[in-house]
Amino acid sequence: MANRKICVVTGSRAEYGLLYWLIHDILNAKDLDLQLVVTGMHLSREYGYTVQQIEADGLEISHKVEMLVSSDTPTGITKSIGLGMISFADVYASLRPDLVVMLGDRFEILAAASAALIATLPICHLHGGELTEGAFDDAIRHSITKMSHLHCVSTEIYRQRVIQLGEDPSRVFNEGAVGLDNLERLCLLDRGSLEAKIEFALGERSLLVNWHPVTLESTQSELILQSILDVLNEFTDVKVVFTKANADTGGGAINRMIDQYVAAHQDRSISETSFGQLRYLSLLKYVTGVVGNSSSGIIEAPSLQTGTVNIGDRQKGRVRANSVIDCSNNKDDIRTALERLFSKRFQSELSKVVNPHGGTGVSGKIIDIIRKSRLESIQKKSFYDVVGN
């Protein structure tokens, strides 16, 4: 019997980090053949050209799909989706995979899913059922769910939500967050080695700041970031490490603001387009807290017993641990949240935090689903009506 050909699509540095062990486990499985398709920010010099990291990890790339135009306006993003669909049509026709695996809710993945749908290819979607009410990613994620046939989610709440969308319960699996495998299987750097690699001392108090465009409030993203920067100026003894924004609407403007801030505060701040998974997770472990609106503060940080100040609505709706402090966009609330984060009482409670996205050996469980699921005629889906069941 021929091996199943499993096509994994990755379009961003963060998503590749989450998929890392799953990709390698597919590669090493004797009964599966890996087809790796790289697209989006991986191929952009502006966003770190992280395809080099994938190649450095020893992975053979089956196809590179150039789809990003230089503009991060709504028009530019829409054109990028169109270019992606055109290219993925050719890629799928060439690779003829048995199953396409994709994660999350980015527009690059929407293009990959749409082309797979028309090509009648089964899709296994990871991290469906989640909510991010401040971004149009929410609609993209649910759309990909409806195009997909197998679903691996990270909490039981998300599983029930995918079923609520009409998906067959027997094809929706709660196995935990696949990115947490990194914390089991990756040997994180010790603090001294980390500081040497990033050429920056974290000091007694430090913050990892991730700020991404709030795509349903794109005109506000820069104003909110300015409020964050203004509040950071009040904590003059705190070292700040910035990661750059994704290739979303308005991401370029945010990155320019970060560059300007770091240039003016070189004694206590640095920025990087992409730290890579090892350095990034090591930073998450050793900083006093993570600040901004990134999913890593919700999903990975609790497992490292690191507190999070989650600002605004971009992650609104996600299940969260007690280590997450939610606050609004105004300066007073941000300041109050940071003061709570730094408090001895809050820091002492972090050791008791339980991550609701937790799970062990998640990649292996997904491999079993990929291996054992019947794919014949799986594209013909019946709507599972929760009203009638």
C-alpha atoms as a printed R data frame, in Angstrom:
    type eleno elety resid chain resno       x      y      z
1   ATOM     1    CA   MET     A     1   0.000  0.000  0.000
2   ATOM     2    CA   ALA     A     2   1.386  3.399 -0.996
3   ATOM     3    CA   ASN     A     3   2.293  5.917  1.675
4   ATOM     4    CA   ARG     A     4  -0.111  8.747  2.295
5   ATOM     5    CA   LYS     A     5   1.182 12.020  0.902
6   ATOM     6    CA   ILE     A     6   0.713 14.717  3.555
7   ATOM     7    CA   CYS     A     7   1.060 18.316  2.369
8   ATOM     8    CA   VAL     A     8   1.804 20.777  5.180
9   ATOM     9    CA   VAL     A     9   1.381 24.487  4.396
10  ATOM    10    CA   THR     A    10   3.205 27.161  6.420
11  ATOM    11    CA   GLY     A    11   3.107 30.890  5.829
12  ATOM    12    CA   SER     A    12   4.536 32.597  8.922
13  ATOM    13    CA   ARG     A    13   7.328 32.263 11.454
14  ATOM    14    CA   ALA     A    14   4.959 31.795 14.390
15  ATOM    15    CA   GLU     A    15   2.881 29.117 12.689
16  ATOM    16    CA   TYR     A    16   5.987 27.217 11.561
17  ATOM    17    CA   GLY     A    17   7.165 27.163 15.162
18  ATOM    18    CA   LEU     A    18   3.883 25.588 16.235
19  ATOM    19    CA   LEU     A    19   4.041 23.026 13.417
20  ATOM    20    CA   TYR     A    20   7.742 22.213 13.857
21  ATOM    21    CA   TRP     A    21   7.463 18.836 15.585
22  ATOM    22    CA   LEU     A    22   4.438 17.734 13.582
23  ATOM    23    CA   ILE     A    23   6.349 18.410 10.358
24  ATOM    24    CA   HIS     A    24   9.351 16.430 11.582
25  ATOM    25    CA   ASP     A    25   7.190 13.571 12.848
26  ATOM    26    CA   ILE     A    26   5.479 13.299  9.451
27  ATOM    27    CA   LEU     A    27   8.902 13.338  7.798
28  ATOM    28    CA   ASN     A    28  10.116 10.516 10.030
29  ATOM    29    CA   ALA     A    29   6.970  8.383  9.743
30  ATOM    30    CA   LYS     A    30   7.634  5.320  7.570
31  ATOM    31    CA   ASP     A    31   4.077  5.227  6.218
32  ATOM    32    CA   LEU     A    32   3.736  8.945  5.426
33  ATOM    33    CA   ASP     A    33   5.390 11.147  2.801
34  ATOM    34    CA   LEU     A    34   5.888 14.805  3.691
35  ATOM    35    CA   GLN     A    35   5.206 17.539  1.144
36  ATOM    36    CA   LEU     A    36   6.171 20.933  2.602
37  ATOM    37    CA   VAL     A    37   4.812 24.094  0.969
38  ATOM    38    CA   VAL     A    38   6.243 27.417  2.146
39  ATOM    39    CA   THR     A    39   4.557 30.738  1.436
40  ATOM    40    CA   GLY     A    40   3.717 34.184  2.816
41  ATOM    41    CA   MET     A    41   6.100 35.935  5.189
42  ATOM    42    CA   HIS     A    42   8.645 33.120  4.983
43  ATOM    43    CA   LEU     A    43   9.598 34.395  1.527
44  ATOM    44    CA   SER     A    44   9.639 38.096  2.406
45  ATOM    45    CA   ARG     A    45  12.903 39.935  3.140
46  ATOM    46    CA   GLU     A    46  10.890 42.563  5.006
47  ATOM    47    CA   TYR     A    47   9.590 39.943  7.445
48  ATOM    48    CA   GLY     A    48  12.840 38.102  8.037
49  ATOM    49    CA   TYR     A    49  13.027 35.706  5.062
50  ATOM    50    CA   THR     A    50  12.441 32.843  7.492
51  ATOM    51    CA   VAL     A    51  12.509 30.255  4.717
52  ATOM    52    CA   GLN     A    52  16.233 30.168  5.549
53  ATOM    53    CA   GLN     A    53  15.418 28.851  9.020
54  ATOM    54    CA   ILE     A    54  13.260 26.095  7.528
55  ATOM    55    CA   GLU     A    55  16.107 25.082  5.229
56  ATOM    56    CA   ALA     A    56  18.589 25.276  8.107
57  ATOM    57    CA   ASP     A    57  16.371 22.831 10.001
58  ATOM    58    CA   GLY     A    58  17.157 20.286  7.276
59  ATOM    59    CA   LEU     A    59  13.723 20.232  5.656
60  ATOM    60    CA   GLU     A    60  13.211 19.753  1.938
61  ATOM    61    CA   ILE     A    61  10.716 22.284  0.592
62  ATOM    62    CA   SER     A    62   8.418 20.879 -2.070
63  ATOM    63    CA   HIS     A    63   7.184 24.254 -3.332
64  ATOM    64    CA   LYS     A    64   7.639 27.938 -2.538
65  ATOM    65    CA   VAL     A    65   4.511 30.001 -3.178
66  ATOM    66    CA   GLU     A    66   5.257 33.709 -3.662
67  ATOM    67    CA   MET     A    67   2.066 35.582 -2.865
68  ATOM    68    CA   LEU     A    68   2.777 38.726 -0.824
69  ATOM    69    CA   VAL     A    69   2.592 42.038 -2.660
70  ATOM    70    CA   SER     A    70   4.549 44.950 -1.206
71  ATOM    71    CA   SER     A    71   1.467 46.747  0.113
72  ATOM    72    CA   ASP     A    72  -0.114 45.944  3.498
73  ATOM    73    CA   THR     A    73  -3.303 47.871  2.700
74  ATOM    74    CA   PRO     A    74  -6.646 46.040  2.457
75  ATOM    75    CA   THR     A    75  -6.272 46.154 -1.335
76  ATOM    76    CA   GLY     A    76  -2.769 44.696 -1.117
77  ATOM    77    CA   ILE     A    77  -3.815 41.896  1.258
78  ATOM    78    CA   THR     A    78  -6.756 41.002 -1.005
79  ATOM    79    CA   LYS     A    79  -4.452 40.842 -4.033
80  ATOM    80    CA   SER     A    80  -2.073 38.616 -2.067
81  ATOM    81    CA   ILE     A    81  -4.908 36.178 -1.359
82  ATOM    82    CA   GLY     A    82  -5.748 36.102 -5.067
83  ATOM    83    CA   LEU     A    83  -2.133 35.448 -6.035
84  ATOM    84    CA   GLY     A    84  -1.974 32.694 -3.443
85  ATOM    85    CA   MET     A    85  -5.046 30.906 -4.798
86  ATOM    86    CA   ILE     A    86  -3.660 30.979 -8.336
87  ATOM    87    CA   SER     A    87  -0.336 29.548 -7.194
88  ATOM    88    CA   PHE     A    88  -1.779 26.903 -4.868
89  ATOM    89    CA   ALA     A    89  -3.928 25.610 -7.722
90  ATOM    90    CA   ASP     A    90  -0.758 24.729 -9.624
91  ATOM    91    CA   VAL     A    91   0.995 23.370 -6.516
92  ATOM    92    CA   TYR     A    92  -1.804 20.949 -5.669
93  ATOM    93    CA   ALA     A    93  -2.072 19.815 -9.279
94  ATOM    94    CA   SER     A    94   1.641 19.027 -9.186
95  ATOM    95    CA   LEU     A    95   1.866 17.390 -5.744
96  ATOM    96    CA   ARG     A    96  -1.488 15.579 -5.725
97  ATOM    97    CA   PRO     A    97  -1.476 15.139 -1.932
98  ATOM    98    CA   ASP     A    98  -3.795 12.776 -0.085
99  ATOM    99    CA   LEU     A    99  -4.302 15.285  2.737
100 ATOM   100    CA   VAL     A   100  -3.448 18.951  3.304
101 ATOM   101    CA   VAL     A   101  -2.551 20.058  6.838
102 ATOM   102    CA   MET     A   102  -2.848 23.720  7.841
103 ATOM   103    CA   LEU     A   103  -3.035 25.693 11.062
104 ATOM   104    CA   GLY     A   104  -4.838 28.787 12.199
105 ATOM   105    CA   ASP     A   105  -6.457 31.768 10.629
106 ATOM   106    CA   ARG     A   106  -4.112 33.863  8.509
107 ATOM   107    CA   PHE     A   107  -5.020 35.080  5.033
108 ATOM   108    CA   GLU     A   108  -2.243 32.977  3.455
109 ATOM   109    CA   ILE     A   109  -3.913 29.880  4.874
110 ATOM   110    CA   LEU     A   110  -7.300 31.042  3.566
111 ATOM   111    CA   ALA     A   111  -5.813 31.047  0.057
112 ATOM   112    CA   ALA     A   112  -4.356 27.562  0.563
113 ATOM   113    CA   ALA     A   113  -7.646 26.206  1.930
114 ATOM   114    CA   SER     A   114  -9.767 27.741 -0.831
115 ATOM   115    CA   ALA     A   115  -7.614 26.199 -3.552
116 ATOM   116    CA   ALA     A   116  -7.667 22.816 -1.783
117 ATOM   117    CA   LEU     A   117 -11.461 22.969 -1.531
118 ATOM   118    CA   ILE     A   118 -11.855 23.451 -5.281
119 ATOM   119    CA   ALA     A   119  -9.287 20.712 -5.932
120 ATOM   120    CA   THR     A   120 -11.423 18.388 -3.719
121 ATOM   121    CA   LEU     A   121  -8.488 17.694 -1.411
122 ATOM   122    CA   PRO     A   122  -9.186 16.677  2.203
123 ATOM   123    CA   ILE     A   123  -7.993 19.223  4.772
124 ATOM   124    CA   CYS     A   124  -6.897 18.649  8.365
125 ATOM   125    CA   HIS     A   125  -7.222 21.979 10.182
126 ATOM   126    CA   LEU     A   126  -5.476 22.737 13.475
127 ATOM   127    CA   HIS     A   127  -6.615 25.311 16.072
128 ATOM   128    CA   GLY     A   128 -10.167 25.742 14.820
129 ATOM   129    CA   GLY     A   129 -13.068 26.783 17.023
130 ATOM   130    CA   GLU     A   130 -11.210 29.678 18.640
131 ATOM   131    CA   LEU     A   131 -12.388 33.267 18.851
132 ATOM   132    CA   THR     A   132 -10.428 36.463 18.193
133 ATOM   133    CA   GLU     A   133 -13.168 39.048 18.064
134 ATOM   134    CA   GLY     A   134 -10.880 41.990 17.348
135 ATOM   135    CA   ALA     A   135  -9.622 40.638 14.029
136 ATOM   136    CA   PHE     A   136 -11.067 39.433 10.740
137 ATOM   137    CA   ASP     A   137  -8.966 36.331 11.400
138 ATOM   138    CA   ASP     A   138 -12.067 35.137 13.266
139 ATOM   139    CA   ALA     A   139 -14.078 34.862 10.050
140 ATOM   140    CA   ILE     A   140 -11.110 33.339  8.215
141 ATOM   141    CA   ARG     A   141 -10.691 30.644 10.870
142 ATOM   142    CA   HIS     A   142 -14.367 29.652 10.790
143 ATOM   143    CA   SER     A   143 -14.329 29.670  6.975
144 ATOM   144    CA   ILE     A   144 -11.364 27.281  6.936
145 ATOM   145    CA   THR     A   145 -13.236 25.063  9.415
146 ATOM   146    CA   LYS     A   146 -16.111 24.749  6.946
147 ATOM   147    CA   MET     A   147 -13.670 23.851  4.149
148 ATOM   148    CA   SER     A   148 -11.925 21.223  6.287
149 ATOM   149    CA   HIS     A   149 -12.675 17.571  6.995
150 ATOM   150    CA   LEU     A   150 -10.576 16.691 10.040
151 ATOM   151    CA   HIS     A   151 -10.228 19.078 12.978
152 ATOM   152    CA   CYS     A   152  -7.631 19.055 15.777
153 ATOM   153    CA   VAL     A   153  -8.483 21.649 18.420
154 ATOM   154    CA   SER     A   154  -6.828 22.688 21.685
155 ATOM   155    CA   THR     A   155  -9.691 22.706 24.235
156 ATOM   156    CA   GLU     A   156 -13.060 21.015 24.669
157 ATOM   157    CA   ILE     A   157 -14.788 24.399 24.346
158 ATOM   158    CA   TYR     A   158 -13.242 24.799 20.897
159 ATOM   159    CA   ARG     A   159 -14.261 21.263 19.973
160 ATOM   160    CA   GLN     A   160 -17.878 22.016 20.809
161 ATOM   161    CA   ARG     A   161 -17.693 25.225 18.794
162 ATOM   162    CA   VAL     A   162 -16.454 23.402 15.681
163 ATOM   163    CA   ILE     A   163 -19.315 20.930 16.096
164 ATOM   164    CA   GLN     A   164 -21.670 23.900 16.456
165 ATOM   165    CA   LEU     A   165 -20.474 25.004 13.025
166 ATOM   166    CA   GLY     A   166 -21.928 21.764 11.652
167 ATOM   167    CA   GLU     A   167 -18.893 19.486 11.683
168 ATOM   168    CA   ASP     A   168 -19.217 15.763 12.404
169 ATOM   169    CA   PRO     A   169 -18.207 15.150 16.067
170 ATOM   170    CA   SER     A   170 -16.364 11.969 15.062
171 ATOM   171    CA   ARG     A   171 -13.952 14.099 13.029
172 ATOM   172    CA   VAL     A   172 -13.282 16.759 15.683
173 ATOM   173    CA   PHE     A   173 -10.460 15.906 18.103
174 ATOM   174    CA   ASN     A   174  -9.382 17.767 21.257
175 ATOM   175    CA   GLU     A   175  -5.710 16.915 21.595
176 ATOM   176    CA   GLY     A   176  -4.300 20.173 23.031
177 ATOM   177    CA   ALA     A   177  -2.174 22.888 21.447
178 ATOM   178    CA   VAL     A   178   0.413 21.377 19.109
179 ATOM   179    CA   GLY     A   179   2.902 24.190 19.780
180 ATOM   180    CA   LEU     A   180   3.245 23.096 23.409
181 ATOM   181    CA   ASP     A   181   5.228 20.095 22.141
182 ATOM   182    CA   ASN     A   182   8.106 22.560 21.861
183 ATOM   183    CA   LEU     A   183   8.160 22.874 25.640
184 ATOM   184    CA   GLU     A   184   8.424 19.086 25.980
185 ATOM   185    CA   ARG     A   185  10.871 18.388 23.195
186 ATOM   186    CA   LEU     A   186  12.934 21.548 22.702
187 ATOM   187    CA   CYS     A   187  15.861 22.194 25.054
188 ATOM   188    CA   LEU     A   188  15.431 25.872 25.890
189 ATOM   189    CA   LEU     A   189  18.451 28.088 26.398
190 ATOM   190    CA   ASP     A   190  19.602 28.979 29.876
191 ATOM   191    CA   ARG     A   191  19.381 32.671 30.678
192 ATOM   192    CA   GLY     A   192  23.076 33.403 30.165
193 ATOM   193    CA   SER     A   193  23.158 31.710 26.772
194 ATOM   194    CA   LEU     A   194  19.993 33.504 25.714
195 ATOM   195    CA   GLU     A   195  21.354 36.917 26.669
196 ATOM   196    CA   ALA     A   196  24.568 36.164 24.790
197 ATOM   197    CA   LYS     A   197  22.665 35.136 21.649
198 ATOM   198    CA   ILE     A   198  20.429 38.219 21.618
199 ATOM   199    CA   GLU     A   199  23.275 40.469 22.859
200 ATOM   200    CA   PHE     A   200  21.013 41.994 25.485
201 ATOM   201    CA   ALA     A   201  20.826 41.684 29.271
202 ATOM   202    CA   LEU     A   202  17.286 41.236 30.571
203 ATOM   203    CA   GLY     A   203  18.029 42.758 33.957
204 ATOM   204    CA   GLU     A   204  15.874 42.405 37.061
205 ATOM   205    CA   ARG     A   205  12.608 43.232 35.276
206 ATOM   206    CA   SER     A   206  11.906 42.718 31.586
207 ATOM   207    CA   LEU     A   207   9.046 42.529 29.115
208 ATOM   208    CA   LEU     A   208   8.550 40.791 25.784
209 ATOM   209    CA   VAL     A   209   6.272 43.027 23.705
210 ATOM   210    CA   ASN     A   210   4.261 41.669 20.771
211 ATOM   211    CA   TRP     A   211   1.890 44.092 19.087
212 ATOM   212    CA   HIS     A   212   0.057 43.083 15.913
213 ATOM   213    CA   PRO     A   213  -2.504 45.022 13.878
214 ATOM   214    CA   VAL     A   214  -6.067 44.771 15.119
215 ATOM   215    CA   THR     A   215  -7.483 44.181 11.654
216 ATOM   216    CA   LEU     A   216 -11.064 45.162 12.477
217 ATOM   217    CA   GLU     A   217  -9.746 48.379 14.030
218 ATOM   218    CA   SER     A   218  -6.723 48.951 11.813
219 ATOM   219    CA   THR     A   219  -6.788 52.736 12.169
220 ATOM   220    CA   GLN     A   220  -6.482 52.366 15.947
221 ATOM   221    CA   SER     A   221  -3.500 49.989 16.029
222 ATOM   222    CA   GLU     A   222  -0.877 52.724 15.848
223 ATOM   223    CA   LEU     A   223  -2.636 54.874 18.457
224 ATOM   224    CA   ILE     A   224  -2.825 51.943 20.866
225 ATOM   225    CA   LEU     A   225   0.836 51.077 20.312
226 ATOM   226    CA   GLN     A   226   1.748 54.673 21.078
227 ATOM   227    CA   SER     A   227  -0.134 54.379 24.365
228 ATOM   228    CA   ILE     A   228   1.817 51.216 25.176
229 ATOM   229    CA   LEU     A   229   5.115 52.939 24.377
230 ATOM   230    CA   ASP     A   230   4.173 55.958 26.488
231 ATOM   231    CA   VAL     A   231   3.438 53.720 29.474
232 ATOM   232    CA   LEU     A   232   6.673 51.775 28.971
233 ATOM   233    CA   ASN     A   233   8.523 55.088 29.278
234 ATOM   234    CA   GLU     A   234   7.237 55.338 32.853
235 ATOM   235    CA   PHE     A   235   8.957 52.059 33.805
236 ATOM   236    CA   THR     A   236  12.492 53.247 33.201
237 ATOM   237    CA   ASP     A   237  14.161 50.279 34.924
238 ATOM   238    CA   VAL     A   238  12.390 47.702 32.751
239 ATOM   239    CA   LYS     A   239  14.199 46.134 29.799
240 ATOM   240    CA   VAL     A   240  11.998 45.701 26.708
241 ATOM   241    CA   VAL     A   241  12.295 43.161 23.885
242 ATOM   242    CA   PHE     A   242  10.059 43.763 20.853
243 ATOM   243    CA   THR     A   243   9.080 41.293 18.171
244 ATOM   244    CA   LYS     A   244   7.924 42.786 14.884
245 ATOM   245    CA   ALA     A   245   4.349 42.669 13.580
246 ATOM   246    CA   ASN     A   246   3.046 40.231 10.987
247 ATOM   247    CA   ALA     A   247   2.257 41.053  7.355
248 ATOM   248    CA   ASP     A   248  -1.250 42.207  8.201
249 ATOM   249    CA   THR     A   249  -3.006 45.446  7.320
250 ATOM   250    CA   GLY     A   250  -0.944 48.226  8.949
251 ATOM   251    CA   GLY     A   251   1.909 45.979 10.057
252 ATOM   252    CA   GLY     A   252   4.553 48.101  8.346
253 ATOM   253    CA   ALA     A   253   3.570 51.234 10.269
254 ATOM   254    CA   ILE     A   254   3.751 49.346 13.575
255 ATOM   255    CA   ASN     A   255   7.235 48.070 12.764
256 ATOM   256    CA   ARG     A   256   8.427 51.573 11.953
257 ATOM   257    CA   MET     A   257   7.167 52.792 15.339
258 ATOM   258    CA   ILE     A   258   9.032 49.965 17.066
259 ATOM   259    CA   ASP     A   259  12.239 50.838 15.199
260 ATOM   260    CA   GLN     A   260  11.918 54.484 16.228
261 ATOM   261    CA   TYR     A   261  11.365 53.565 19.865
262 ATOM   262    CA   VAL     A   262  14.350 51.222 20.000
263 ATOM   263    CA   ALA     A   263  16.573 53.806 18.315
264 ATOM   264    CA   ALA     A   264  15.633 56.305 21.029
265 ATOM   265    CA   HIS     A   265  16.024 53.799 23.903
266 ATOM   266    CA   GLN     A   266  19.024 51.699 22.907
267 ATOM   267    CA   ASP     A   267  20.095 51.287 26.520
268 ATOM   268    CA   ARG     A   268  17.033 49.293 27.503
269 ATOM   269    CA   SER     A   269  15.309 47.940 24.389
270 ATOM   270    CA   ILE     A   270  15.907 45.786 21.320
271 ATOM   271    CA   SER     A   271  13.737 44.492 18.465
272 ATOM   272    CA   GLU     A   272  13.871 41.561 16.084
273 ATOM   273    CA   THR     A   273  11.819 40.577 13.048
274 ATOM   274    CA   SER     A   274  12.045 36.900 14.006
275 ATOM   275    CA   PHE     A   275  13.818 35.399 17.005
276 ATOM   276    CA   GLY     A   276  13.141 31.849 15.880
277 ATOM   277    CA   GLN     A   277  11.363 29.325 18.060
278 ATOM   278    CA   LEU     A   278  14.266 28.492 20.382
279 ATOM   279    CA   ARG     A   279  15.154 32.071 21.290
280 ATOM   280    CA   TYR     A   280  11.523 33.188 21.380
281 ATOM   281    CA   LEU     A   281  10.375 30.494 23.801
282 ATOM   282    CA   SER     A   282  13.494 31.015 25.891
283 ATOM   283    CA   LEU     A   283  12.602 34.705 26.097
284 ATOM   284    CA   LEU     A   284   9.069 33.770 27.156
285 ATOM   285    CA   LYS     A   285  10.580 31.736 29.966
286 ATOM   286    CA   TYR     A   286  12.930 34.366 31.367
287 ATOM   287    CA   VAL     A   287  11.128 37.709 30.938
288 ATOM   288    CA   THR     A   288   9.000 38.997 33.788
289 ATOM   289    CA   GLY     A   289   6.001 39.115 31.478
290 ATOM   290    CA   VAL     A   290   4.736 39.287 27.919
291 ATOM   291    CA   VAL     A   291   2.749 42.339 26.794
292 ATOM   292    CA   GLY     A   292   0.582 42.998 23.744
293 ATOM   293    CA   ASN     A   293  -1.995 41.042 21.783
294 ATOM   294    CA   SER     A   294  -0.234 37.884 20.560
295 ATOM   295    CA   SER     A   295  -1.687 34.400 20.970
296 ATOM   296    CA   SER     A   296   1.620 33.236 22.485
297 ATOM   297    CA   GLY     A   297   0.759 35.133 25.641
298 ATOM   298    CA   ILE     A   298  -2.458 33.121 25.849
299 ATOM   299    CA   ILE     A   299  -1.296 29.664 24.717
300 ATOM   300    CA   GLU     A   300   2.424 29.195 25.429
301 ATOM   301    CA   ALA     A   301   3.263 31.669 28.225
302 ATOM   302    CA   PRO     A   302   1.094 29.975 30.912
303 ATOM   303    CA   SER     A   303   3.009 26.701 30.497
304 ATOM   304    CA   LEU     A   304   6.233 28.604 31.216
305 ATOM   305    CA   GLN     A   305   4.646 30.237 34.283
306 ATOM   306    CA   THR     A   306   5.073 33.655 32.710
307 ATOM   307    CA   GLY     A   307   2.445 36.349 33.190
308 ATOM   308    CA   THR     A   308   0.722 38.121 30.309
309 ATOM   309    CA   VAL     A   309  -0.794 41.568 29.904
310 ATOM   310    CA   ASN     A   310  -3.257 41.097 27.059
311 ATOM   311    CA   ILE     A   311  -4.289 44.468 25.630
312 ATOM   312    CA   GLY     A   312  -7.477 45.141 23.674
313 ATOM   313    CA   ASP     A   313  -9.770 42.845 21.712
314 ATOM   314    CA   ARG     A   314  -7.495 40.961 19.297
315 ATOM   315    CA   GLN     A   315  -7.527 37.852 21.522
316 ATOM   316    CA   LYS     A   316 -11.011 38.416 22.928
317 ATOM   317    CA   GLY     A   317 -12.881 35.123 23.135
318 ATOM   318    CA   ARG     A   318  -9.894 32.786 23.616
319 ATOM   319    CA   VAL     A   319  -9.837 30.499 26.625
320 ATOM   320    CA   ARG     A   320  -7.183 31.806 29.011
321 ATOM   321    CA   ALA     A   321  -5.284 30.835 32.166
322 ATOM   322    CA   ASN     A   322  -5.177 32.853 35.395
323 ATOM   323    CA   SER     A   323  -1.758 34.154 34.342
324 ATOM   324    CA   VAL     A   324  -3.399 36.422 31.753
325 ATOM   325    CA   ILE     A   325  -4.309 39.979 32.778
326 ATOM   326    CA   ASP     A   326  -6.780 41.512 30.334
327 ATOM   327    CA   CYS     A   327  -6.934 45.270 29.985
328 ATOM   328    CA   SER     A   328  -8.362 47.900 27.668
329 ATOM   329    CA   ASN     A   329  -6.420 50.123 25.285
330 ATOM   330    CA   ASN     A   330  -6.173 53.240 27.463
331 ATOM   331    CA   LYS     A   331  -2.984 54.243 29.245
332 ATOM   332    CA   ASP     A   332  -4.377 54.065 32.768
333 ATOM   333    CA   ASP     A   333  -5.530 50.471 32.321
334 ATOM   334    CA   ILE     A   334  -2.248 49.441 30.700
335 ATOM   335    CA   ARG     A   335  -0.293 51.040 33.551
336 ATOM   336    CA   THR     A   336  -2.450 49.338 36.185
337 ATOM   337    CA   ALA     A   337  -2.083 45.972 34.432
338 ATOM   338    CA   LEU     A   338   1.720 46.298 34.331
339 ATOM   339    CA   GLU     A   339   1.845 47.225 38.008
340 ATOM   340    CA   ARG     A   340  -0.178 44.104 38.810
341 ATOM   341    CA   LEU     A   341   2.077 41.983 36.584
342 ATOM   342    CA   PHE     A   342   5.171 43.198 38.435
343 ATOM   343    CA   SER     A   343   3.631 42.765 41.899
344 ATOM   344    CA   LYS     A   344   5.140 40.130 44.194
345 ATOM   345    CA   ARG     A   345   1.720 38.631 44.854
346 ATOM   346    CA   PHE     A   346   0.950 38.061 41.161
347 ATOM   347    CA   GLN     A   347   4.416 36.685 40.418
348 ATOM   348    CA   SER     A   348   4.176 34.277 43.358
349 ATOM   349    CA   GLU     A   349   0.893 32.844 42.034
350 ATOM   350    CA   LEU     A   350   2.307 31.961 38.607
351 ATOM   351    CA   SER     A   351   3.750 28.654 39.810
352 ATOM   352    CA   LYS     A   352   0.173 27.418 40.412
353 ATOM   353    CA   VAL     A   353  -1.119 28.250 36.920
354 ATOM   354    CA   VAL     A   354  -2.680 25.452 34.864
355 ATOM   355    CA   ASN     A   355  -2.691 25.945 31.098
356 ATOM   356    CA   PRO     A   356  -6.158 25.103 29.666
357 ATOM   357    CA   HIS     A   357  -4.542 24.396 26.280
358 ATOM   358    CA   GLY     A   358  -2.290 21.764 27.800
359 ATOM   359    CA   GLY     A   359  -1.621 18.350 26.399
360 ATOM   360    CA   THR     A   360   1.326 16.012 26.011
361 ATOM   361    CA   GLY     A   361   2.554 14.342 22.851
362 ATOM   362    CA   VAL     A   362   0.101 16.366 20.759
363 ATOM   363    CA   SER     A   363   2.008 15.880 17.519
364 ATOM   364    CA   GLY     A   364   1.966 12.104 17.915
365 ATOM   365    CA   LYS     A   365  -1.791 12.125 18.510
366 ATOM   366    CA   ILE     A   366  -2.355 14.184 15.361
367 ATOM   367    CA   ILE     A   367  -0.144 11.767 13.415
368 ATOM   368    CA   ASP     A   368  -2.396  8.918 14.567
369 ATOM   369    CA   ILE     A   369  -5.467 10.820 13.345
370 ATOM   370    CA   ILE     A   370  -3.809 11.500  9.984
371 ATOM   371    CA   ARG     A   371  -2.752  7.854  9.696
372 ATOM   372    CA   LYS     A   372  -6.015  6.181 10.740
373 ATOM   373    CA   SER     A   373  -8.726  8.459  9.335
374 ATOM   374    CA   ARG     A   374 -10.507  7.168  6.255
375 ATOM   375    CA   LEU     A   375 -10.117  9.708  3.460
376 ATOM   376    CA   GLU     A   376 -12.256  8.024  0.818
377 ATOM   377    CA   SER     A   377 -15.252 10.249  0.050
378 ATOM   378    CA   ILE     A   378 -14.455 12.376  3.125
379 ATOM   379    CA   GLN     A   379 -15.009 15.496  0.995
380 ATOM   380    CA   LYS     A   380 -18.756 14.792  0.954
381 ATOM   381    CA   LYS     A   381 -19.813 16.284  4.273
382 ATOM   382    CA   SER     A   382 -23.213 16.287  5.899
383 ATOM   383    CA   PHE     A   383 -24.072 19.241  8.094
384 ATOM   384    CA   TYR     A   384 -24.224 18.098 11.710
385 ATOM   385    CA   ASP     A   385 -27.229 19.951 13.096
386 ATOM   386    CA   VAL     A   386 -26.903 20.447 16.870
387 ATOM   387    CA   VAL     A   387 -30.630 21.292 16.950
388 ATOM   388    CA   GLY     A   388 -31.560 17.865 15.647
389 ATOM   389    CA   ASN     A   389 -29.011 15.995 17.747
